[in-house]
Structure formats: structure tokens, C-alpha cells
Amino acid sequence: MPFYEILSLTLMASFIVCLFLGFPVAWLLAGVSVLFTALAITLTTQFGMDTFLLTSWVKFSGIIDRFDAIMSNWVLVSLPMFVYMGLMLDRSGVADVMMRNFVKVFGGIRGGLGLTVIVIGILLAASTGIVGASVVLLAMLAMPILLQHNYSKPIASGLVAASGTLGILIPPSIMLVLMADQVSTSVGDLFMGALIPGLLLGTLYMVYVVAVGFIRPDIVPPRPANAEKLTLAQVGVAFLSTLPTFGLILLVLGSIFFGIATPTEASGLGAAGAMVLAAINRKLSWQVIRQVGVETTLTTSFIFAIFIGATVFAYVLRMIGGDELITEFFKGTGLGPTGLVLLVLAVVFVAGFFLDWFEIVLIILPLLAPVIKLNGTDMTWFLILIALMLQTSFLTPPVGFSLFYLKGVVPAGVTIRDIYIGIIPFVLLQMAMVALCLLFPQIILWLPQQMYGAPGG
């Protein structure tokens, strides 16, 4: 085995081992990379090994050009604005109003409370794009109601956790923004490509809940016999309560889809719209503005710290021959384009058990995407498949962040075992959605083709 391959594999193995030891991922990525840079330079200068491109610290300083590219990328400016929009909407009170009204409308349907959670989850996904905020908000609003109406603890937990993860797929999604930047593709194409799969996945959740309501009424109870009858006025009020959220969705996504604004400009409109909704609901104050600003700064700093660390890691890995190693490995499998896509999806699925989506998008995706692109695979289709698969990373232990968010706010008596059992059918539904998009690529590609022509393959 050539020495550059040994060094590349050692770099990747060192990162994984140190990650499990609990080191902060951003510092770990940069720190391990600098250590292996020193090792590569030492091997070159002291022992005459010339198999690396990284032969001096001057070569390593080329990373500064990549930092310049990150800081001058206007697409990334949208990240803090989308984060701010989601956090402000979380405090605006619109979700609480929708939940109370939707419970009255859907409560009479078998599995209706579950449908309410999913519908609110879809609306939050399309207006916040932040999984943590969606899961916590849904848990606080819906879990007490579901348990009060005798929904089983696992089904209630699975509903809330899975519905909250829709925010990572349905645009505007910060994950899709990062994906577009890492693979140099259109944010608009990814937003359009993710919309139908995201809504279809929500629909699969609904079908599952209704089916369970008929098959197992003991865990998804029917409407109580003494429940009040629904009036036309209640339906009207419930419909009107969705208009502010739909207005914000139209403001953000509509302006992007119809070419009125760039994603960066639309993110600013969304942030301003969320503040307007908070003001209308009398939830806006200087204290709220300050809290949201601080949380936005912390979240954005966390994202960009990993971003910078991942950039250093990817640069060093490439300079010591890691990209060549990965390319040769995938070529050596003898798989065709579809087989390679399946292999990459399998790698992402397994990685999701141990890594956050940040690490997968910023480290693994830039290494694997060029191999896929060389085979002529449409990148919009491929990236949305990855996004669908990454949803499972929020629900699969031991690093499923939605499970941690949920456990922190569920009512007393709901155990981690209940949560783990509850998410199993929803992970299977997510995998089913991946399979559907593999078999029928137009689920992803139809909308981008209608709006922009053939997406940038």
C-alpha cells in the first residue's frame, strides 16, 4: 500500500477515535489536520518522501484562499438570517395558536391529534428550518395533549420527533444551503427539489398514523364519544390561524422560486417577517430581540466553527492524497452510477448513527460528491437523496439529536426507551421515501425542471 494511503487512512481514523473521546468537533478537525500537516512535512523534508503535495508550511497556507472564499460567499450570509427567522418564529406564538385551533378541527378524526402534530410540523419546517426549535416546540405543545388523550408514549414520542425533523428537508433548510455551497450547485434547485419529497414524507407519516388508528385503537384512540361537535366557525378560525405562517412561507420561498429575490435576500425578508408576526401576537420585546440575537450568534458561530475546521480537514486530506484514495476505492468497486449512489447512501446512513449532519455534509459529502459527479449522476437528485437519508441521523441512536431534544422536554414518565421504540416506524418511512425517490427520480426533478429547466447536473 502506498504511504500516502496509509497516512490518509490514519488521518481519518484519528479523527473518528478522537471524536468518540469527546473532543469538540470543530477544534478536533483543525487540530488533527495541523498535526498531520506537520507529519507530512517532516516526512518530506527529513526522510525525502515526495509522495505528498503538502511539502511545506507555505503549501499549507493555501488554506487561506479557501477561508477567503467562505467569508465572501453571499449564499452563506443567508444562514444566520434563516436561523434568526426560525428562532424568532419560535417565540412569535403562531404555532401555539395553530395547535389549539387544529386540535379542534382534526380531533374528531381517528388519529386526528397525530395529524395535527404532523401538519404543524410541516408548517414549522417550511417557516423555520431549524430541527431543534421545531422538536422542542412541538413537544411542549403536543406531548401533553397526546398523552392526555391516551396516545401511547412511544407513538406520541415518534410523532413529535419525526415531524420536527421535517425542518431539515423542507425548504428553507440550512442543510440545503450548506450542501449547495459544498458541491457548488444551485440553492434554488435544491429548494425546489426537496419540496415534493418533503411533503410526500409528511403525507406518509399521516397515512401511517391513520392506519395505526384503525388497526391499533389502543395506542391511537378514536374520538371520545362525549367530544363536542365541530362547527363551521371553528374550521374557519383554524384556517385563518394558518394564514400568517403561509404568508411567511410565500414571502421566503415564493420570492426565491419566482426569481424575485436571491436566497440571501429572501432570508432577510423571512427574518423581518418573523419579527412582524411576533409583534402582531404581542410577543416582540427588546428582551426577545436580544435573546434571539444571542442564540442566533451562538448557533451561527457553532456552524462556522465546524465549517472552518472541516475546510482545513478536507484541504489537508486532499493534499496528502486522500481524495485520490477515495476515488480509486469507489472506482475499484466496479459499480455503475446507481450502485455508487446506493453505496454512498449506505455510508451516509451508517455515519448518521455516530456523526451529526454537520460533519457529514462538511466532511464526507465534499469527498464523495466528485466521484458521483464523474459518473454523470444528476447532482440535484443525488443531494436530495442524501438530505432524505440524513433525516435518519436525527432519529437514530446514539447521536440522534432529535431524541436528545425531545427527552429534555417530554412530560415525566416518558422514558428514553419509549422514544427509541417510537422512532422505529418513522425511520422505516424515511427509508421508504428514499426508495421511492430512487425508483422515481422525477419526484425530485420535476419541480426544478418546471421552474428552471433541467437542474444543474
C-alpha positions as CSV (number, residue, x, y, z in Angstrom):
1,M,0.0,0.0,0.0
2,P,1.5,3.4,-1.0
3,F,2.5,5.5,2.1
4,Y,0.1,8.4,1.2
5,E,-2.8,5.9,1.5
6,I,-1.6,4.8,5.0
7,L,-1.3,8.5,6.1
8,S,-4.7,9.3,4.7
9,L,-6.4,6.4,6.4
10,T,-4.5,7.2,9.7
11,L,-5.8,10.8,9.5
12,M,-9.4,9.7,9.1
13,A,-9.1,7.0,11.8
14,S,-7.5,9.5,14.2
15,F,-10.4,11.9,13.7
16,I,-13.0,9.2,14.4
17,V,-11.2,7.9,17.5
18,C,-10.8,11.4,19.0
19,L,-14.4,12.2,18.2
20,F,-15.5,9.3,20.4
21,L,-13.2,10.5,23.1
22,G,-15.4,13.6,23.4
23,F,-13.2,16.3,21.8
24,P,-15.1,19.4,20.4
25,V,-15.5,18.5,16.7
26,A,-14.5,21.9,15.3
27,W,-11.2,22.1,17.2
28,L,-10.7,18.4,16.5
29,L,-11.0,18.8,12.8
30,A,-8.5,21.6,12.6
31,G,-6.1,20.2,15.3
32,V,-5.7,16.8,13.8
33,S,-5.2,18.3,10.4
34,V,-2.4,20.6,11.6
35,L,-0.7,17.6,13.3
36,F,-0.8,15.5,10.2
37,T,0.4,18.5,8.2
38,A,3.5,18.7,10.4
39,L,3.9,14.9,10.0
40,A,3.7,15.1,6.2
41,I,6.2,18.0,6.0
42,T,8.6,16.2,8.3
43,L,8.4,13.0,6.3
44,T,9.1,15.1,3.1
45,T,12.0,17.2,4.4
46,Q,13.7,14.8,6.8
47,F,13.2,11.5,5.0
48,G,12.9,12.5,1.4
49,M,9.3,11.2,0.9
50,D,7.9,13.2,-2.0
51,T,4.5,11.5,-2.4
52,F,2.6,14.4,-0.8
53,L,1.6,17.8,-2.2
54,L,1.9,19.1,1.3
55,T,5.6,19.6,1.3
56,S,5.9,22.9,3.3
57,W,4.0,25.3,5.6
58,V,3.9,27.6,2.6
59,K,1.8,25.0,0.8
60,F,-0.4,24.7,3.9
61,S,-1.0,28.5,3.8
62,G,-3.1,27.9,0.7
63,I,-5.9,27.2,3.1
64,I,-6.3,31.0,3.5
65,D,-7.7,31.2,-0.1
66,R,-10.4,28.8,1.0
67,F,-11.2,30.9,4.0
68,D,-11.5,33.9,1.8
69,A,-13.9,32.0,-0.4
70,I,-16.0,31.1,2.6
71,M,-16.2,34.6,4.0
72,S,-17.0,36.2,0.6
73,N,-19.8,33.6,-0.2
74,W,-23.1,35.5,-0.3
75,V,-25.1,32.3,-0.1
76,L,-23.7,31.6,3.4
77,V,-24.9,35.1,4.5
78,S,-28.4,33.6,4.4
79,L,-27.6,31.1,7.2
80,P,-27.7,33.5,10.2
81,M,-30.9,35.1,8.8
82,F,-32.6,31.7,8.4
83,V,-31.6,30.8,11.9
84,Y,-32.9,34.2,13.2
85,M,-36.1,33.7,11.4
86,G,-36.7,30.2,12.9
87,L,-35.8,31.3,16.5
88,M,-38.0,34.4,16.2
89,L,-40.9,32.5,14.8
90,D,-40.5,30.1,17.7
91,R,-41.3,33.0,20.1
92,S,-44.0,34.6,17.9
93,G,-46.8,32.4,19.3
94,V,-48.2,31.4,15.9
95,A,-47.5,27.7,16.5
96,D,-49.4,27.8,19.8
97,V,-52.4,29.4,18.1
98,M,-52.4,26.8,15.2
99,M,-52.1,23.9,17.6
100,R,-55.1,24.9,19.7
101,N,-57.3,25.5,16.6
102,F,-56.1,22.4,14.7
103,V,-56.8,20.2,17.7
104,K,-60.5,21.3,17.4
105,V,-60.6,20.6,13.7
106,F,-58.7,17.3,13.5
107,G,-59.6,16.0,16.9
108,G,-62.7,14.3,15.6
109,I,-60.8,12.2,13.0
110,R,-59.3,8.8,14.0
111,G,-55.7,9.7,14.6
112,G,-56.6,13.3,14.3
113,L,-54.4,14.6,17.0
114,G,-51.4,12.9,15.4
115,L,-52.4,14.5,12.1
116,T,-52.4,17.9,13.9
117,V,-48.8,17.3,15.0
118,I,-47.7,16.4,11.5
119,V,-49.4,19.4,9.9
120,I,-47.9,21.8,12.4
121,G,-44.5,20.1,11.9
122,I,-44.8,20.7,8.1
123,L,-45.7,24.3,8.6
124,L,-42.9,24.9,11.1
125,A,-40.5,23.1,8.7
126,A,-41.4,25.4,5.9
127,S,-41.1,28.5,8.0
128,T,-38.2,27.8,10.4
129,G,-35.9,25.1,9.0
130,I,-34.4,24.5,12.5
131,V,-34.9,21.0,13.8
132,G,-34.1,21.7,17.4
133,A,-36.6,24.6,17.7
134,S,-39.3,22.5,15.9
135,V,-38.9,19.4,18.0
136,V,-38.9,21.3,21.3
137,L,-41.8,23.5,20.4
138,L,-43.9,20.5,19.1
139,A,-43.0,18.5,22.3
140,M,-44.1,21.3,24.6
141,L,-47.3,22.0,22.7
142,A,-48.3,18.5,21.6
143,M,-47.0,15.8,24.0
144,P,-49.2,16.8,27.0
145,I,-52.3,16.8,24.7
146,L,-51.4,13.4,23.1
147,L,-50.8,11.7,26.4
148,Q,-54.0,13.3,27.9
149,H,-56.0,11.6,25.0
150,N,-54.4,8.2,25.8
151,Y,-51.9,8.1,22.8
152,S,-49.2,5.6,23.7
153,K,-45.9,7.1,24.9
154,P,-43.9,5.6,22.0
155,I,-46.3,6.7,19.3
156,A,-46.5,10.2,20.7
157,S,-42.7,10.4,21.0
158,G,-42.2,9.2,17.5
159,L,-44.7,11.6,16.0
160,V,-43.1,14.6,17.6
161,A,-39.5,13.6,16.9
162,A,-40.2,12.7,13.2
163,S,-42.4,15.7,12.5
164,G,-39.8,18.0,13.9
165,T,-37.1,16.6,11.6
166,L,-39.0,17.7,8.5
167,G,-37.4,21.1,9.0
168,I,-34.0,19.8,7.8
169,L,-35.6,18.8,4.4
170,I,-38.5,21.1,3.6
171,P,-37.1,24.5,2.4
172,P,-35.8,26.9,3.6
173,S,-33.3,24.4,5.1
174,I,-29.9,25.5,6.3
175,M,-28.7,22.0,5.5
176,L,-29.6,22.5,1.8
177,V,-27.8,25.9,1.8
178,L,-24.6,24.2,3.1
179,M,-25.0,21.4,0.6
180,A,-25.3,23.8,-2.3
181,D,-22.2,25.6,-1.1
182,Q,-20.1,22.5,-0.6
183,V,-20.9,21.0,-4.0
184,S,-21.2,24.3,-5.9
185,T,-24.8,23.8,-7.1
186,S,-27.9,26.0,-7.1
187,V,-29.7,26.6,-3.8
188,G,-32.9,27.2,-5.8
189,D,-32.7,23.8,-7.5
190,L,-32.2,22.1,-4.1
191,F,-35.1,24.0,-2.5
192,M,-37.4,23.1,-5.4
193,G,-36.1,19.5,-5.5
194,A,-36.7,19.0,-1.7
195,L,-40.3,20.4,-1.6
196,I,-42.2,17.5,-3.1
197,P,-40.3,14.7,-1.3
198,G,-40.6,16.7,2.0
199,L,-44.4,17.0,1.6
200,L,-44.7,13.4,0.5
201,L,-42.8,12.2,3.6
202,G,-45.2,14.2,5.7
203,T,-48.1,12.5,3.9
204,L,-46.5,9.1,4.6
205,Y,-46.5,10.0,8.3
206,M,-50.2,10.9,8.1
207,V,-51.1,7.7,6.3
208,Y,-49.2,5.7,9.0
209,V,-51.0,7.5,11.9
210,V,-54.4,7.0,10.4
211,A,-53.7,3.3,9.6
212,V,-52.5,2.7,13.2
213,G,-55.6,4.4,14.5
214,F,-57.8,1.8,12.7
215,I,-55.5,-1.2,13.4
216,R,-54.5,-0.4,16.9
217,P,-57.0,1.9,18.5
218,D,-55.5,1.1,21.9
219,I,-52.4,3.2,21.1
220,V,-54.1,5.8,18.8
221,P,-57.5,6.2,20.4
222,P,-60.6,7.2,18.4
223,R,-62.6,10.4,19.1
224,P,-64.2,10.3,22.6
225,A,-68.0,9.7,22.5
226,N,-68.6,12.9,24.6
227,A,-66.4,15.2,22.5
228,E,-68.1,18.4,21.3
229,K,-69.1,18.5,17.6
230,L,-67.1,20.6,15.2
231,T,-68.7,23.8,13.9
232,L,-68.1,25.6,10.7
233,A,-66.8,28.6,12.6
234,Q,-64.1,26.5,14.3
235,V,-62.9,25.3,10.8
236,G,-62.8,28.9,9.6
237,V,-60.8,30.0,12.7
238,A,-58.4,27.1,12.2
239,F,-57.9,28.0,8.6
240,L,-57.3,31.7,9.4
241,S,-54.7,30.8,12.0
242,T,-52.5,29.3,9.3
243,L,-52.5,32.4,7.1
244,P,-49.7,34.2,8.9
245,T,-47.4,31.2,8.6
246,F,-48.4,30.6,4.9
247,G,-47.7,34.3,4.3
248,L,-44.2,33.9,5.7
249,I,-43.6,30.8,3.6
250,L,-44.8,32.5,0.5
251,L,-42.6,35.5,1.3
252,V,-39.5,33.4,1.6
253,L,-39.9,30.5,-0.8
254,G,-42.1,32.3,-3.3
255,S,-39.6,35.1,-3.7
256,I,-36.8,32.5,-4.4
257,F,-38.8,30.2,-6.7
258,F,-40.1,33.1,-8.9
259,G,-36.8,34.8,-9.1
260,I,-37.8,37.9,-7.2
261,A,-35.1,37.5,-4.6
262,T,-31.9,35.5,-4.1
263,P,-31.8,33.1,-1.1
264,T,-29.7,35.7,0.8
265,E,-32.3,38.4,0.2
266,A,-35.2,36.1,1.0
267,S,-33.6,35.1,4.3
268,G,-33.6,38.8,5.3
269,L,-37.3,39.1,4.3
270,G,-38.0,36.0,6.4
271,A,-36.3,37.3,9.4
272,A,-38.2,40.6,9.1
273,G,-41.5,38.7,8.6
274,A,-40.9,36.6,11.7
275,M,-40.5,39.8,13.7
276,V,-43.7,41.2,12.3
277,L,-45.6,38.1,13.3
278,A,-44.1,38.3,16.8
279,A,-45.2,41.9,17.0
280,I,-48.7,41.2,15.8
281,N,-49.0,38.5,18.5
282,R,-47.6,40.9,21.1
283,K,-44.6,38.7,21.7
284,L,-42.0,41.1,20.4
285,S,-39.9,43.0,23.0
286,W,-36.3,44.2,23.4
287,Q,-35.6,41.2,25.6
288,V,-36.9,38.8,23.0
289,I,-34.9,40.5,20.3
290,R,-31.8,40.3,22.5
291,Q,-32.3,36.6,23.3
292,V,-32.9,35.7,19.7
293,G,-29.9,37.7,18.6
294,V,-27.6,35.9,21.2
295,E,-28.9,32.4,20.2
296,T,-28.5,33.2,16.5
297,T,-24.9,34.3,17.1
298,L,-24.1,31.1,19.1
299,T,-25.8,28.8,16.5
300,T,-24.1,30.6,13.6
301,S,-20.7,30.5,15.4
302,F,-21.1,26.8,16.0
303,I,-21.9,26.2,12.3
304,F,-19.0,28.3,11.0
305,A,-16.5,26.8,13.5
306,I,-17.3,23.4,12.2
307,F,-17.2,24.8,8.7
308,I,-13.7,26.2,9.1
309,G,-12.5,23.0,10.8
310,A,-13.9,20.9,8.1
311,T,-12.3,23.1,5.4
312,V,-8.9,22.6,7.0
313,F,-9.5,18.8,7.3
314,A,-10.6,18.4,3.7
315,Y,-7.7,20.5,2.4
316,V,-5.1,18.5,4.3
317,L,-6.7,15.2,3.4
318,R,-6.7,16.2,-0.3
319,M,-3.1,17.4,-0.1
320,I,-1.8,14.1,1.3
321,G,-3.7,12.1,-1.3
322,G,-6.9,11.2,0.5
323,D,-9.2,12.3,-2.4
324,E,-7.3,10.1,-4.8
325,L,-7.6,7.2,-2.3
326,I,-11.4,7.6,-2.0
327,T,-11.8,8.0,-5.8
328,E,-9.8,4.9,-6.5
329,F,-11.7,2.9,-3.9
330,F,-15.1,3.7,-5.4
331,K,-13.8,3.1,-9.0
332,G,-12.5,-0.2,-7.8
333,T,-15.9,-1.4,-6.6
334,G,-16.9,-1.9,-10.3
335,L,-20.4,-0.4,-9.5
336,G,-22.3,1.6,-12.1
337,P,-23.8,5.0,-11.3
338,T,-26.8,3.7,-9.5
339,G,-24.7,1.2,-7.5
340,L,-22.3,4.0,-6.4
341,V,-25.3,6.2,-5.3
342,L,-26.6,3.3,-3.2
343,L,-23.1,2.7,-1.7
344,V,-22.8,6.4,-0.8
345,L,-26.3,6.4,0.7
346,A,-25.4,3.3,2.8
347,V,-22.2,5.1,4.0
348,V,-24.3,8.2,5.0
349,F,-26.9,6.1,6.8
350,V,-24.2,4.3,8.9
351,A,-22.4,7.6,9.5
352,G,-25.6,9.1,10.8
353,F,-25.6,6.8,13.8
354,F,-22.3,8.4,15.0
355,L,-22.0,11.8,13.4
356,D,-24.1,14.9,13.3
357,W,-25.3,16.1,9.9
358,F,-22.9,19.0,10.0
359,E,-19.9,16.6,10.0
360,I,-21.4,14.5,7.2
361,V,-22.2,17.5,5.0
362,L,-19.0,19.3,5.6
363,I,-16.6,16.4,5.7
364,I,-18.0,13.3,3.9
365,L,-20.1,14.9,1.2
366,P,-17.3,17.0,-0.4
367,L,-15.1,13.8,-0.6
368,L,-17.8,11.6,-2.1
369,A,-19.8,14.0,-4.4
370,P,-17.0,14.4,-7.0
371,V,-17.0,10.6,-7.6
372,I,-20.7,10.7,-8.1
373,K,-20.5,13.7,-10.4
374,L,-17.9,12.0,-12.6
375,N,-20.4,9.2,-13.4
376,G,-22.9,11.7,-14.8
377,T,-25.4,11.5,-12.0
378,D,-27.7,14.5,-11.6
379,M,-26.5,16.3,-8.5
380,T,-29.8,17.8,-7.5
381,W,-31.3,14.3,-7.4
382,F,-28.2,12.9,-5.6
383,L,-28.1,15.7,-3.0
384,I,-31.8,15.4,-2.1
385,L,-31.4,11.7,-1.7
386,I,-28.5,12.5,0.8
387,A,-30.8,15.0,2.5
388,L,-33.5,12.4,2.9
389,M,-31.0,9.9,4.3
390,L,-29.6,12.5,6.7
391,Q,-33.0,12.8,8.3
392,T,-32.4,9.4,9.8
393,S,-29.4,10.8,11.6
394,F,-31.7,12.9,13.8
395,L,-33.6,9.8,14.9
396,T,-31.0,7.0,15.1
397,P,-29.2,6.5,18.4
398,P,-26.6,7.1,19.9
399,V,-26.2,10.6,18.3
400,G,-29.8,11.3,17.2
401,F,-30.2,14.9,18.2
402,S,-34.0,15.0,17.9
403,L,-34.1,12.2,20.6
404,F,-32.0,14.4,22.9
405,Y,-34.1,17.5,22.2
406,L,-37.2,15.5,22.9
407,K,-36.0,13.8,26.1
408,G,-35.2,17.2,27.6
409,V,-38.8,18.5,27.4
410,V,-41.1,15.5,27.5
411,P,-43.5,15.1,30.4
412,A,-42.4,12.9,33.4
413,G,-43.0,9.2,32.8
414,V,-41.8,9.2,29.1
415,T,-38.6,7.2,29.1
416,I,-35.7,7.1,26.5
417,R,-36.9,3.5,25.8
418,D,-40.4,4.9,24.8
419,I,-38.7,7.4,22.5
420,Y,-36.4,4.8,20.9
421,I,-39.3,2.4,20.2
422,G,-41.4,5.3,18.8
423,I,-39.0,6.4,16.2
424,I,-38.5,3.0,14.5
425,P,-41.5,3.1,12.2
426,F,-40.7,6.7,11.2
427,V,-37.1,5.8,10.3
428,L,-38.6,3.0,8.1
429,L,-40.9,5.5,6.5
430,Q,-37.9,7.8,5.8
431,M,-36.1,4.9,4.1
432,A,-39.2,4.1,2.1
433,M,-39.2,7.7,0.8
434,V,-35.6,7.3,-0.2
435,A,-36.5,4.2,-2.1
436,L,-39.4,5.9,-3.9
437,C,-37.1,8.8,-5.0
438,L,-34.5,6.2,-6.2
439,L,-37.1,4.4,-8.3
440,F,-38.9,7.6,-9.5
441,P,-36.3,10.4,-9.8
442,Q,-39.0,12.8,-11.1
443,I,-40.3,13.1,-7.6
444,I,-37.3,15.2,-7.0
445,L,-36.5,16.6,-10.5
446,W,-40.0,17.5,-11.8
447,L,-40.4,20.8,-9.9
448,P,-36.9,22.2,-10.7
449,Q,-37.3,21.2,-14.3
450,Q,-40.6,23.0,-14.5
451,M,-39.3,26.2,-12.8
452,Y,-35.7,26.4,-14.1
453,G,-35.3,23.8,-16.9
454,A,-33.0,20.8,-16.3
455,P,-31.3,21.2,-12.9
456,G,-27.6,21.6,-12.8
457,G,-26.5,18.0,-13.1
